[in-house]
């Protein structure tokens, strides 16, 4: 699955033709939770259940502030 054009701006340093949601799910989730806006996170929540994202949080490389926010939010 390709990433929508409204979200590709967060992956400016990546080759978008090679970036696949299923293959790079953890990286995409991490990037969108750390840098994404409301549109990006809403799209992410349509792709992965919030409970699954919450279980991934300890494995993601998020700033302390972002990790704290998402653990409370989710």
PQR file with spaces between the fields and no chain letter, atoms N, CA, C, O and H, PARSE charges and radii, in Angstrom:
ATOM       1  N    UNK     1       0.838   -1.166    0.000 -0.4000 1.5000
ATOM       2  CA   UNK     1       0.000    0.000    0.000 -0.0000 2.0000
ATOM       3  C    UNK     1       0.891    1.241    0.000  0.5500 1.7000
ATOM       4  O    UNK     1       1.886    1.315    0.721 -0.5500 1.4000
ATOM       5  N    UNK     2       0.516    2.187   -0.808 -0.4000 1.5000
ATOM       6  CA   UNK     2       1.259    3.434   -0.875 -0.0000 2.0000
ATOM       7  C    UNK     2       0.743    4.418    0.153  0.5500 1.7000
ATOM       8  O    UNK     2      -0.401    4.340    0.602 -0.5500 1.4000
ATOM       9  H    UNK     2      -0.292    2.127   -1.394  0.4000 1.0000
ATOM      10  N    UNK     3       1.595    5.328    0.507 -0.4000 1.5000
ATOM      11  CA   UNK     3       1.243    6.379    1.454 -0.0000 2.0000
ATOM      12  C    UNK     3       0.573    7.509    0.684  0.5500 1.7000
ATOM      13  O    UNK     3       1.044    7.876   -0.393 -0.5500 1.4000
ATOM      14  H    UNK     3       2.524    5.392    0.143  0.4000 1.0000
ATOM      15  N    UNK     4      -0.514    8.069    1.209 -0.4000 1.5000
ATOM      16  CA   UNK     4      -1.204    9.159    0.510 -0.0000 2.0000
ATOM      17  C    UNK     4      -0.297   10.386    0.330  0.5500 1.7000
ATOM      18  O    UNK     4       0.594   10.627    1.145 -0.5500 1.4000
ATOM      19  H    UNK     4      -0.897    7.771    2.083  0.4000 1.0000
ATOM      20  N    UNK     5      -0.527   11.152   -0.730 -0.4000 1.5000
ATOM      21  CA   UNK     5       0.303   12.336   -0.997 -0.0000 2.0000
ATOM      22  C    UNK     5       0.329   13.350    0.149  0.5500 1.7000
ATOM      23  O    UNK     5       1.330   14.043    0.332 -0.5500 1.4000
ATOM      24  H    UNK     5      -1.250   10.956   -1.392  0.4000 1.0000
ATOM      25  N    UNK     6      -0.739   13.446    0.908 -0.4000 1.5000
ATOM      26  CA   UNK     6      -0.771   14.414    2.013 -0.0000 2.0000
ATOM      27  C    UNK     6       0.179   14.028    3.144  0.5500 1.7000
ATOM      28  O    UNK     6       0.466   14.846    4.018 -0.5500 1.4000
ATOM      29  H    UNK     6      -1.552   12.883    0.759  0.4000 1.0000
ATOM      30  N    UNK     7       0.661   12.803    3.131 -0.4000 1.5000
ATOM      31  CA   UNK     7       1.510   12.306    4.222 -0.0000 2.0000
ATOM      32  C    UNK     7       2.963   12.134    3.788  0.5500 1.7000
ATOM      33  O    UNK     7       3.848   12.000    4.634 -0.5500 1.4000
ATOM      34  H    UNK     7       0.428   12.139    2.421  0.4000 1.0000
ATOM      35  N    UNK     8       3.213   12.136    2.508 -0.4000 1.5000
ATOM      36  CA   UNK     8       4.579   11.908    2.024 -0.0000 2.0000
ATOM      37  C    UNK     8       5.568   12.981    2.468  0.5500 1.7000
ATOM      38  O    UNK     8       6.774   12.734    2.479 -0.5500 1.4000
ATOM      39  H    UNK     8       2.494   12.245    1.821  0.4000 1.0000
ATOM      40  N    UNK     9       5.081   14.167    2.833 -0.4000 1.5000
ATOM      41  CA   UNK     9       5.988   15.241    3.257 -0.0000 2.0000
ATOM      42  C    UNK     9       6.801   14.864    4.497  0.5500 1.7000
ATOM      43  O    UNK     9       7.849   15.462    4.742 -0.5500 1.4000
ATOM      44  H    UNK     9       4.101   14.367    2.824  0.4000 1.0000
ATOM      45  N    UNK    10       6.351   13.907    5.266 -0.4000 1.5000
ATOM      46  CA   UNK    10       7.080   13.480    6.455 -0.0000 2.0000
ATOM      47  C    UNK    10       8.193   12.485    6.127  0.5500 1.7000
ATOM      48  O    UNK    10       8.977   12.110    6.999 -0.5500 1.4000
ATOM      49  H    UNK    10       5.499   13.422    5.066  0.4000 1.0000
ATOM      50  N    UNK    11       8.254   12.069    4.889 -0.4000 1.5000
ATOM      51  CA   UNK    11       9.255   11.091    4.460 -0.0000 2.0000
ATOM      52  C    UNK    11      10.114   11.664    3.340  0.5500 1.7000
ATOM      53  O    UNK    11      10.445   10.973    2.377 -0.5500 1.4000
ATOM      54  H    UNK    11       7.617   12.374    4.180  0.4000 1.0000
ATOM      55  N    UNK    12      10.468   12.941    3.484 -0.4000 1.5000
ATOM      56  CA   UNK    12      11.194   13.656    2.434 -0.0000 2.0000
ATOM      57  C    UNK    12      12.565   13.050    2.126  0.5500 1.7000
ATOM      58  O    UNK    12      13.066   13.219    1.014 -0.5500 1.4000
ATOM      59  H    UNK    12      10.198   13.502    4.267  0.4000 1.0000
ATOM      60  N    UNK    13      13.172   12.366    3.059 -0.4000 1.5000
ATOM      61  CA   UNK    13      14.492   11.777    2.834 -0.0000 2.0000
ATOM      62  C    UNK    13      14.445   10.335    2.366  0.5500 1.7000
ATOM      63  O    UNK    13      15.491    9.710    2.187 -0.5500 1.4000
ATOM      64  H    UNK    13      12.765   12.229    3.963  0.4000 1.0000
ATOM      65  N    UNK    14      13.262    9.801    2.167 -0.4000 1.5000
ATOM      66  CA   UNK    14      13.103    8.397    1.803 -0.0000 2.0000
ATOM      67  C    UNK    14      12.687    8.250    0.351  0.5500 1.7000
ATOM      68  O    UNK    14      12.076    9.147   -0.232 -0.5500 1.4000
ATOM      69  H    UNK    14      12.413   10.308    2.312  0.4000 1.0000
ATOM      70  N    UNK    15      13.025    7.114   -0.217 -0.4000 1.5000
ATOM      71  CA   UNK    15      12.573    6.791   -1.568 -0.0000 2.0000
ATOM      72  C    UNK    15      11.124    6.305   -1.460  0.5500 1.7000
ATOM      73  O    UNK    15      10.866    5.194   -0.996 -0.5500 1.4000
ATOM      74  H    UNK    15      13.520    6.386    0.257  0.4000 1.0000
ATOM      75  N    UNK    16      10.203    7.134   -1.885 -0.4000 1.5000
ATOM      76  CA   UNK    16       8.775    6.823   -1.718 -0.0000 2.0000
ATOM      77  C    UNK    16       8.322    5.626   -2.544  0.5500 1.7000
ATOM      78  O    UNK    16       7.321    4.993   -2.209 -0.5500 1.4000
ATOM      79  H    UNK    16      10.412    8.036   -2.262  0.4000 1.0000
ATOM      80  N    UNK    17       9.042    5.302   -3.620 -0.4000 1.5000
ATOM      81  CA   UNK    17       8.681    4.130   -4.408 -0.0000 2.0000
ATOM      82  C    UNK    17       8.997    2.836   -3.654  0.5500 1.7000
ATOM      83  O    UNK    17       8.380    1.801   -3.905 -0.5500 1.4000
ATOM      84  H    UNK    17       9.856    5.816   -3.892  0.4000 1.0000
ATOM      85  N    UNK    18       9.950    2.898   -2.740 -0.4000 1.5000
ATOM      86  CA   UNK    18      10.336    1.715   -1.969 -0.0000 2.0000
ATOM      87  C    UNK    18       9.659    1.650   -0.601  0.5500 1.7000
ATOM      88  O    UNK    18       9.680    0.606    0.051 -0.5500 1.4000
ATOM      89  H    UNK    18      10.451    3.739   -2.536  0.4000 1.0000
ATOM      90  N    UNK    19       9.063    2.754   -0.166 -0.4000 1.5000
ATOM      91  CA   UNK    19       8.440    2.807    1.151 -0.0000 2.0000
ATOM      92  C    UNK    19       7.048    2.187    1.081  0.5500 1.7000
ATOM      93  O    UNK    19       6.131    2.752    0.485 -0.5500 1.4000
ATOM      94  H    UNK    19       9.047    3.602   -0.696  0.4000 1.0000
ATOM      95  N    UNK    20       6.906    1.024    1.697 -0.4000 1.5000
ATOM      96  CA   UNK    20       5.654    0.281    1.684 -0.0000 2.0000
ATOM      97  C    UNK    20       5.123    0.189    3.116  0.5500 1.7000
ATOM      98  O    UNK    20       5.869   -0.127    4.043 -0.5500 1.4000
ATOM      99  H    UNK    20       7.651    0.565    2.181  0.4000 1.0000
ATOM     100  N    UNK    21       3.847    0.464    3.285 -0.4000 1.5000
ATOM     101  CA   UNK    21       3.279    0.496    4.631 -0.0000 2.0000
ATOM     102  C    UNK    21       3.424   -0.837    5.355  0.5500 1.7000
ATOM     103  O    UNK    21       3.773   -0.858    6.535 -0.5500 1.4000
ATOM     104  H    UNK    21       3.241    0.721    2.532  0.4000 1.0000
ATOM     105  N    UNK    22       3.170   -1.929    4.685 -0.4000 1.5000
ATOM     106  CA   UNK    22       3.225   -3.234    5.355 -0.0000 2.0000
ATOM     107  C    UNK    22       4.656   -3.629    5.704  0.5500 1.7000
ATOM     108  O    UNK    22       4.895   -4.212    6.761 -0.5500 1.4000
ATOM     109  H    UNK    22       2.887   -1.912    3.726  0.4000 1.0000
ATOM     110  N    UNK    23       5.596   -3.324    4.841 -0.4000 1.5000
ATOM     111  CA   UNK    23       6.997   -3.668    5.083 -0.0000 2.0000
ATOM     112  C    UNK    23       7.627   -2.751    6.124  0.5500 1.7000
ATOM     113  O    UNK    23       8.419   -3.200    6.952 -0.5500 1.4000
ATOM     114  H    UNK    23       5.402   -2.851    3.981  0.4000 1.0000
ATOM     115  N    UNK    24       7.279   -1.477    6.084 -0.4000 1.5000
ATOM     116  CA   UNK    24       7.903   -0.466    6.941 -0.0000 2.0000
ATOM     117  C    UNK    24       6.916    0.115    7.954  0.5500 1.7000
ATOM     118  O    UNK    24       6.997    1.293    8.298 -0.5500 1.4000
ATOM     119  H    UNK    24       6.636   -1.112    5.411  0.4000 1.0000
ATOM     120  N    UNK    25       6.011   -0.690    8.414 -0.4000 1.5000
ATOM     121  CA   UNK    25       4.935   -0.237    9.298 -0.0000 2.0000
ATOM     122  C    UNK    25       5.464    0.436   10.564  0.5500 1.7000
ATOM     123  O    UNK    25       4.959    1.486   10.960 -0.5500 1.4000
ATOM     124  H    UNK    25       5.945   -1.648    8.134  0.4000 1.0000
ATOM     125  N    UNK    26       6.462   -0.148   11.193 -0.4000 1.5000
ATOM     126  CA   UNK    26       6.986    0.411   12.436 -0.0000 2.0000
ATOM     127  C    UNK    26       7.631    1.778   12.189  0.5500 1.7000
ATOM     128  O    UNK    26       7.413    2.717   12.955 -0.5500 1.4000
ATOM     129  H    UNK    26       6.872   -1.001   10.872  0.4000 1.0000
ATOM     130  N    UNK    27       8.419    1.886   11.126 -0.4000 1.5000
ATOM     131  CA   UNK    27       9.082    3.150   10.785 -0.0000 2.0000
ATOM     132  C    UNK    27       8.061    4.237   10.455  0.5500 1.7000
ATOM     133  O    UNK    27       8.198    5.374   10.908 -0.5500 1.4000
ATOM     134  H    UNK    27       8.596    1.124   10.504  0.4000 1.0000
ATOM     135  N    UNK    28       7.052    3.898    9.678 -0.4000 1.5000
ATOM     136  CA   UNK    28       6.022    4.864    9.291 -0.0000 2.0000
ATOM     137  C    UNK    28       5.230    5.304   10.517  0.5500 1.7000
ATOM     138  O    UNK    28       4.943    6.490   10.679 -0.5500 1.4000
ATOM     139  H    UNK    28       6.942    2.975    9.310  0.4000 1.0000
ATOM     140  N    UNK    29       4.878    4.361   11.373 -0.4000 1.5000
ATOM     141  CA   UNK    29       4.150    4.684   12.601 -0.0000 2.0000
ATOM     142  C    UNK    29       4.974    5.614   13.473  0.5500 1.7000
ATOM     143  O    UNK    29       4.468    6.624   13.962 -0.5500 1.4000
ATOM     144  H    UNK    29       5.111    3.397   11.241  0.4000 1.0000
ATOM     145  N    UNK    30       6.215    5.282   13.664 -0.4000 1.5000
ATOM     146  CA   UNK    30       7.113    6.095   14.479 -0.0000 2.0000
ATOM     147  C    UNK    30       7.222    7.516   13.934  0.5500 1.7000
ATOM     148  O    UNK    30       7.130    8.479   14.694 -0.5500 1.4000
ATOM     149  H    UNK    30       6.625    4.462   13.266  0.4000 1.0000
ATOM     150  N    UNK    31       7.414    7.650   12.652 -0.4000 1.5000
ATOM     151  CA   UNK    31       7.557    8.965   12.028 -0.0000 2.0000
ATOM     152  C    UNK    31       6.291    9.794   12.167  0.5500 1.7000
ATOM     153  O    UNK    31       6.352   10.978   12.498 -0.5500 1.4000
ATOM     154  H    UNK    31       7.489    6.867   12.034  0.4000 1.0000
ATOM     155  N    UNK    32       5.147    9.175   11.915 -0.4000 1.5000
ATOM     156  CA   UNK    32       3.895    9.926   11.982 -0.0000 2.0000
ATOM     157  C    UNK    32       3.518   10.299   13.412  0.5500 1.7000
ATOM     158  O    UNK    32       2.969   11.377   13.638 -0.5500 1.4000
ATOM     159  H    UNK    32       5.097    8.213   11.645  0.4000 1.0000
ATOM     160  N    UNK    33       3.800    9.436   14.375 -0.4000 1.5000
ATOM     161  CA   UNK    33       3.514    9.779   15.760 -0.0000 2.0000
ATOM     162  C    UNK    33       4.437   10.880   16.265  0.5500 1.7000
ATOM     163  O    UNK    33       4.045   11.691   17.104 -0.5500 1.4000
ATOM     164  H    UNK    33       4.246    8.560   14.191  0.4000 1.0000
ATOM     165  N    UNK    34       5.642   10.907   15.762 -0.4000 1.5000
ATOM     166  CA   UNK    34       6.613   11.918   16.208 -0.0000 2.0000
ATOM     167  C    UNK    34       6.422   13.259   15.496  0.5500 1.7000
ATOM     168  O    UNK    34       6.509   14.313   16.126 -0.5500 1.4000
ATOM     169  H    UNK    34       5.961   10.248   15.080  0.4000 1.0000
ATOM     170  N    UNK    35       6.163   13.223   14.192 -0.4000 1.5000
ATOM     171  CA   UNK    35       6.161   14.457   13.402 -0.0000 2.0000
ATOM     172  C    UNK    35       4.844   14.792   12.725  0.5500 1.7000
ATOM     173  O    UNK    35       4.671   15.905   12.229 -0.5500 1.4000
ATOM     174  H    UNK    35       6.092   12.367   13.680  0.4000 1.0000
ATOM     175  N    UNK    36       3.923   13.858   12.698 -0.4000 1.5000
ATOM     176  CA   UNK    36       2.708   14.024   11.918 -0.0000 2.0000
ATOM     177  C    UNK    36       1.714   15.011   12.492  0.5500 1.7000
ATOM     178  O    UNK    36       1.707   15.296   13.690 -0.5500 1.4000
ATOM     179  H    UNK    36       4.063   12.954   13.101  0.4000 1.0000
ATOM     180  N    UNK    37       0.873   15.525   11.604 -0.4000 1.5000
ATOM     181  CA   UNK    37      -0.218   16.403   12.021 -0.0000 2.0000
ATOM     182  C    UNK    37      -1.486   15.569   12.205  0.5500 1.7000
ATOM     183  O    UNK    37      -1.443   14.339   12.156 -0.5500 1.4000
ATOM     184  H    UNK    37       0.878   15.293   10.631  0.4000 1.0000
ATOM     185  N    UNK    38      -2.592   16.236   12.412 -0.4000 1.5000
ATOM     186  CA   UNK    38      -3.864   15.536   12.667 -0.0000 2.0000
ATOM     187  C    UNK    38      -4.271   14.664   11.480  0.5500 1.7000
ATOM     188  O    UNK    38      -4.776   13.557   11.668 -0.5500 1.4000
ATOM     189  H    UNK    38      -2.627   17.235   12.452  0.4000 1.0000
ATOM     190  N    UNK    39      -4.054   15.156   10.263 -0.4000 1.5000
ATOM     191  CA   UNK    39      -4.396   14.381    9.071 -0.0000 2.0000
ATOM     192  C    UNK    39      -3.570   13.100    9.006  0.5500 1.7000
ATOM     193  O    UNK    39      -4.093   12.028    8.702 -0.5500 1.4000
ATOM     194  H    UNK    39      -3.644   16.055   10.111  0.4000 1.0000
ATOM     195  N    UNK    40      -2.287   13.221    9.294 -0.4000 1.5000
ATOM     196  CA   UNK    40      -1.392   12.061    9.241 -0.0000 2.0000
ATOM     197  C    UNK    40      -1.762   11.022   10.297  0.5500 1.7000
ATOM     198  O    UNK    40      -1.795    9.825   10.010 -0.5500 1.4000
ATOM     199  H    UNK    40      -1.863   14.092    9.541  0.4000 1.0000
ATOM     200  N    UNK    41      -2.037   11.475   11.509 -0.4000 1.5000
ATOM     201  CA   UNK    41      -2.370   10.512   12.557 -0.0000 2.0000
ATOM     202  C    UNK    41      -3.747    9.892   12.339  0.5500 1.7000
ATOM     203  O    UNK    41      -3.952    8.719   12.653 -0.5500 1.4000
ATOM     204  H    UNK    41      -2.010   12.447   11.742  0.4000 1.0000
ATOM     205  N    UNK    42      -4.685   10.657   11.810 -0.4000 1.5000
ATOM     206  CA   UNK    42      -5.998   10.080   11.502 -0.0000 2.0000
ATOM     207  C    UNK    42      -5.859    8.993   10.441  0.5500 1.7000
ATOM     208  O    UNK    42      -6.496    7.945   10.542 -0.5500 1.4000
ATOM     209  H    UNK    42      -4.518   11.610   11.554  0.4000 1.0000
ATOM     210  N    UNK    43      -5.038    9.232    9.435 -0.4000 1.5000
ATOM     211  CA   UNK    43      -4.808    8.216    8.407 -0.0000 2.0000
ATOM     212  C    UNK    43      -4.170    6.981    9.047  0.5500 1.7000
ATOM     213  O    UNK    43      -4.570    5.853    8.761 -0.5500 1.4000
ATOM     214  H    UNK    43      -4.520   10.084    9.353  0.4000 1.0000
ATOM     215  N    UNK    44      -3.180    7.199    9.909 -0.4000 1.5000
ATOM     216  CA   UNK    44      -2.518    6.082   10.583 -0.0000 2.0000
ATOM     217  C    UNK    44      -3.523    5.244   11.374  0.5500 1.7000
ATOM     218  O    UNK    44      -3.465    4.015   11.350 -0.5500 1.4000
ATOM     219  H    UNK    44      -2.855    8.115   10.141  0.4000 1.0000
ATOM     220  N    UNK    45      -4.441    5.910   12.072 -0.4000 1.5000
ATOM     221  CA   UNK    45      -5.435    5.195   12.872 -0.0000 2.0000
ATOM     222  C    UNK    45      -6.434    4.423   12.014  0.5500 1.7000
ATOM     223  O    UNK    45      -7.097    3.512   12.510 -0.5500 1.4000
ATOM     224  H    UNK    45      -4.487    6.909   12.092  0.4000 1.0000
ATOM     225  N    UNK    46      -6.549    4.775   10.735 -0.4000 1.5000
ATOM     226  CA   UNK    46      -7.402    3.982    9.838 -0.0000 2.0000
ATOM     227  C    UNK    46      -6.665    2.752    9.318  0.5500 1.7000
ATOM     228  O    UNK    46      -7.285    1.810    8.825 -0.5500 1.4000
ATOM     229  H    UNK    46      -6.010    5.515   10.332  0.4000 1.0000
ATOM     230  N    UNK    47      -5.344    2.766    9.430 -0.4000 1.5000
ATOM     231  CA   UNK    47      -4.535    1.660    8.925 -0.0000 2.0000
ATOM     232  C    UNK    47      -4.210    0.623    9.997  0.5500 1.7000
ATOM     233  O    UNK    47      -4.098   -0.569    9.711 -0.5500 1.4000
ATOM     234  H    UNK    47      -4.840    3.531    9.831  0.4000 1.0000
ATOM     235  N    UNK    48      -4.062    1.093   11.229 -0.4000 1.5000
ATOM     236  CA   UNK    48      -3.679    0.217   12.344 -0.0000 2.0000
ATOM     237  C    UNK    48      -4.610    0.522   13.521  0.5500 1.7000
ATOM     238  O    UNK    48      -4.845    1.691   13.829 -0.5500 1.4000
ATOM     239  H    UNK    48      -4.153    2.061   11.461  0.4000 1.0000
ATOM     240  N    UNK    49      -5.134   -0.493   14.171 -0.4000 1.5000
ATOM     241  CA   UNK    49      -5.962   -0.232   15.360 -0.0000 2.0000
ATOM     242  C    UNK    49      -5.144    0.466   16.452  0.5500 1.7000
ATOM     243  O    UNK    49      -3.953    0.201   16.613 -0.5500 1.4000
ATOM     244  H    UNK    49      -4.944   -1.442   13.920  0.4000 1.0000
ATOM     245  N    UNK    50      -5.786    1.343   17.184 -0.4000 1.5000
ATOM     246  CA   UNK    50      -5.099    2.089   18.241 -0.0000 2.0000
ATOM     247  C    UNK    50      -4.482    1.156   19.278  0.5500 1.7000
ATOM     248  O    UNK    50      -3.422    1.455   19.829 -0.5500 1.4000
ATOM     249  H    UNK    50      -6.754    1.559   17.053  0.4000 1.0000
ATOM     250  N    UNK    51      -5.131    0.042   19.546 -0.4000 1.5000
ATOM     251  CA   UNK    51      -4.582   -0.904   20.524 -0.0000 2.0000
ATOM     252  C    UNK    51      -3.255   -1.489   20.039  0.5500 1.7000
ATOM     253  O    UNK    51      -2.344   -1.722   20.835 -0.5500 1.4000
ATOM     254  H    UNK    51      -5.992   -0.201   19.099  0.4000 1.0000
ATOM     255  N    UNK    52      -3.155   -1.721   18.752 -0.4000 1.5000
ATOM     256  CA   UNK    52      -1.907   -2.241   18.186 -0.0000 2.0000
ATOM     257  C    UNK    52      -0.814   -1.178   18.251  0.5500 1.7000
ATOM     258  O    UNK    52       0.339   -1.486   18.554 -0.5500 1.4000
ATOM     259  H    UNK    52      -3.895   -1.532   18.106  0.4000 1.0000
ATOM     260  N    UNK    53      -1.175    0.065   17.967 -0.4000 1.5000
ATOM     261  CA   UNK    53      -0.194    1.154   18.044 -0.0000 2.0000
ATOM     262  C    UNK    53       0.302    1.298   19.480  0.5500 1.7000
ATOM     263  O    UNK    53       1.496    1.485   19.712 -0.5500 1.4000
ATOM     264  H    UNK    53      -2.112    0.315   17.721  0.4000 1.0000
ATOM     265  N    UNK    54      -0.611    1.211   20.435 -0.4000 1.5000
ATOM     266  CA   UNK    54      -0.233    1.323   21.843 -0.0000 2.0000
ATOM     267  C    UNK    54       0.747    0.224   22.237  0.5500 1.7000
ATOM     268  O    UNK    54       1.691    0.469   22.987 -0.5500 1.4000
ATOM     269  H    UNK    54      -1.582    1.059   20.246  0.4000 1.0000
ATOM     270  N    UNK    55       0.524   -0.979   21.735 -0.4000 1.5000
ATOM     271  CA   UNK    55       1.440   -2.077   22.065 -0.0000 2.0000
ATOM     272  C    UNK    55       2.810   -1.897   21.404  0.5500 1.7000
ATOM     273  O    UNK    55       3.805   -2.448   21.876 -0.5500 1.4000
ATOM     274  H    UNK    55      -0.244   -1.179   21.125  0.4000 1.0000
ATOM     275  N    UNK    56       2.863   -1.126   20.313 -0.4000 1.5000
ATOM     276  CA   UNK    56       4.134   -0.858   19.626 -0.0000 2.0000
ATOM     277  C    UNK    56       4.948    0.245   20.302  0.5500 1.7000
ATOM     278  O    UNK    56       6.158    0.331   20.092 -0.5500 1.4000
ATOM     279  H    UNK    56       2.055   -0.679   19.930  0.4000 1.0000
ATOM     280  N    UNK    57       4.311    1.079   21.101 -0.4000 1.5000
ATOM     281  CA   UNK    57       4.984    2.254   21.669 -0.0000 2.0000
ATOM     282  C    UNK    57       6.339    1.959   22.314  0.5500 1.7000
ATOM     283  O    UNK    57       7.281    2.711   22.065 -0.5500 1.4000
ATOM     284  H    UNK    57       3.328    1.009   21.272  0.4000 1.0000
ATOM     285  N    UNK    58       6.494    0.914   23.126 -0.4000 1.5000
ATOM     286  CA   UNK    58       7.810    0.679   23.742 -0.0000 2.0000
ATOM     287  C    UNK    58       8.921    0.382   22.730  0.5500 1.7000
ATOM     288  O    UNK    58      10.098    0.587   23.027 -0.5500 1.4000
ATOM     289  H    UNK    58       5.728    0.303   23.328  0.4000 1.0000
ATOM     290  N    UNK    59       8.561   -0.091   21.558 -0.4000 1.5000
ATOM     291  CA   UNK    59       9.547   -0.432   20.537 -0.0000 2.0000
ATOM     292  C    UNK    59       9.917    0.751   19.646  0.5500 1.7000
ATOM     293  O    UNK    59      10.935    0.704   18.954 -0.5500 1.4000
ATOM     294  H    UNK    59       7.605   -0.258   21.317  0.4000 1.0000
ATOM     295  N    UNK    60       9.113    1.803   19.651 -0.4000 1.5000
ATOM     296  CA   UNK    60       9.336    2.938   18.770 -0.0000 2.0000
ATOM     297  C    UNK    60      10.333    3.915   19.381  0.5500 1.7000
ATOM     298  O    UNK    60      10.411    4.080   20.598 -0.5500 1.4000
ATOM     299  H    UNK    60       8.287    1.841   20.213  0.4000 1.0000
ATOM     300  N    UNK    61      11.084    4.548   18.507 -0.4000 1.5000
ATOM     301  CA   UNK    61      12.052    5.557   18.946 -0.0000 2.0000
ATOM     302  C    UNK    61      11.372    6.921   18.891  0.5500 1.7000
ATOM     303  O    UNK    61      11.478    7.647   17.903 -0.5500 1.4000
ATOM     304  H    UNK    61      11.021    4.413   17.518  0.4000 1.0000
ATOM     305  N    UNK    62      10.676    7.250   19.970 -0.4000 1.5000
ATOM     306  CA   UNK    62       9.973    8.524   20.076 -0.0000 2.0000
ATOM     307  C    UNK    62      10.652    9.388   21.127  0.5500 1.7000
ATOM     308  O    UNK    62      11.290    8.882   22.050 -0.5500 1.4000
ATOM     309  H    UNK    62      10.591    6.660   20.772  0.4000 1.0000
ATOM     310  N    UNK    63      10.506   10.692   20.975 -0.4000 1.5000
ATOM     311  CA   UNK    63      11.006   11.583   22.026 -0.0000 2.0000
ATOM     312  C    UNK    63      10.221   11.290   23.299  0.5500 1.7000
ATOM     313  O    UNK    63       9.124   10.733   23.249 -0.5500 1.4000
ATOM     314  H    UNK    63       9.987   11.104   20.225  0.4000 1.0000
ATOM     315  N    UNK    64      10.782   11.665   24.417 -0.4000 1.5000
ATOM     316  CA   UNK    64      10.117   11.418   25.696 -0.0000 2.0000
ATOM     317  C    UNK    64       8.748   12.098   25.731  0.5500 1.7000
ATOM     318  O    UNK    64       7.776   11.531   26.230 -0.5500 1.4000
ATOM     319  H    UNK    64      11.673   12.117   24.458  0.4000 1.0000
ATOM     320  N    UNK    65       8.687   13.306   25.202 -0.4000 1.5000
ATOM     321  CA   UNK    65       7.439   14.066   25.179 -0.0000 2.0000
ATOM     322  C    UNK    65       6.385   13.358   24.324  0.5500 1.7000
ATOM     323  O    UNK    65       5.237   13.216   24.746 -0.5500 1.4000
ATOM     324  H    UNK    65       9.478   13.766   24.797  0.4000 1.0000
ATOM     325  N    UNK    66       6.771   12.914   23.126 -0.4000 1.5000
ATOM     326  CA   UNK    66       5.828   12.217   22.247 -0.0000 2.0000
ATOM     327  C    UNK    66       5.393   10.880   22.836  0.5500 1.7000
ATOM     328  O    UNK    66       4.212   10.534   22.806 -0.5500 1.4000
ATOM     329  H    UNK    66       7.703   13.029   22.783  0.4000 1.0000
ATOM     330  N    UNK    67       6.348   10.137   23.367 -0.4000 1.5000
ATOM     331  CA   UNK    67       6.029    8.834   23.966 -0.0000 2.0000
ATOM     332  C    UNK    67       5.036    9.004   25.111  0.5500 1.7000
ATOM     333  O    UNK    67       4.093    8.224   25.243 -0.5500 1.4000
ATOM     334  H    UNK    67       7.308   10.417   23.392  0.4000 1.0000
ATOM     335  N    UNK    68       5.249   10.019   25.933 -0.4000 1.5000
ATOM     336  CA   UNK    68       4.340   10.268   27.057 -0.0000 2.0000
ATOM     337  C    UNK    68       2.942   10.650   26.533  0.5500 1.7000
ATOM     338  O    UNK    68       1.933   10.130   27.008 -0.5500 1.4000
ATOM     339  H    UNK    68       6.015   10.653   25.827  0.4000 1.0000
ATOM     340  N    UNK    69       2.898   11.549   25.568 -0.4000 1.5000
ATOM     341  CA   UNK    69       1.605   11.969   25.021 -0.0000 2.0000
ATOM     342  C    UNK    69       0.837   10.777   24.457  0.5500 1.7000
ATOM     343  O    UNK    69      -0.331   10.581   24.793 -0.5500 1.4000
ATOM     344  H    UNK    69       3.717   11.972   25.182  0.4000 1.0000
ATOM     345  N    UNK    70       1.479    9.983   23.606 -0.4000 1.5000
ATOM     346  CA   UNK    70       0.774    8.890   22.955 -0.0000 2.0000
ATOM     347  C    UNK    70       0.393    7.791   23.935  0.5500 1.7000
ATOM     348  O    UNK    70      -0.635    7.139   23.753 -0.5500 1.4000
ATOM     349  H    UNK    70       2.428   10.142   23.334  0.4000 1.0000
ATOM     350  N    UNK    71       1.192    7.573   24.963 -0.4000 1.5000
ATOM     351  CA   UNK    71       0.808    6.557   25.946 -0.0000 2.0000
ATOM     352  C    UNK    71      -0.438    6.996   26.716  0.5500 1.7000
ATOM     353  O    UNK    71      -1.285    6.171   27.061 -0.5500 1.4000
ATOM     354  H    UNK    71       2.027    8.103   25.111  0.4000 1.0000
ATOM     355  N    UNK    72      -0.545    8.309   26.984 -0.4000 1.5000
ATOM     356  CA   UNK    72      -1.747    8.821   27.650 -0.0000 2.0000
ATOM     357  C    UNK    72      -2.947    8.841   26.694  0.5500 1.7000
ATOM     358  O    UNK    72      -4.059    8.481   27.082 -0.5500 1.4000
ATOM     359  H    UNK    72       0.143    8.979   26.704  0.4000 1.0000
ATOM     360  N    UNK    73      -2.721    9.255   25.469 -0.4000 1.5000
ATOM     361  CA   UNK    73      -3.808    9.372   24.490 -0.0000 2.0000
ATOM     362  C    UNK    73      -4.394    8.014   24.129  0.5500 1.7000
ATOM     363  O    UNK    73      -5.610    7.845   24.047 -0.5500 1.4000
ATOM     364  H    UNK    73      -1.818    9.547   25.154  0.4000 1.0000
ATOM     365  N    UNK    74      -3.507    7.057   23.918 -0.4000 1.5000
ATOM     366  CA   UNK    74      -3.973    5.745   23.473 -0.0000 2.0000
ATOM     367  C    UNK    74      -4.367    4.874   24.657  0.5500 1.7000
ATOM     368  O    UNK    74      -4.784    3.731   24.471 -0.5500 1.4000
ATOM     369  H    UNK    74      -2.519    7.195   23.985  0.4000 1.0000
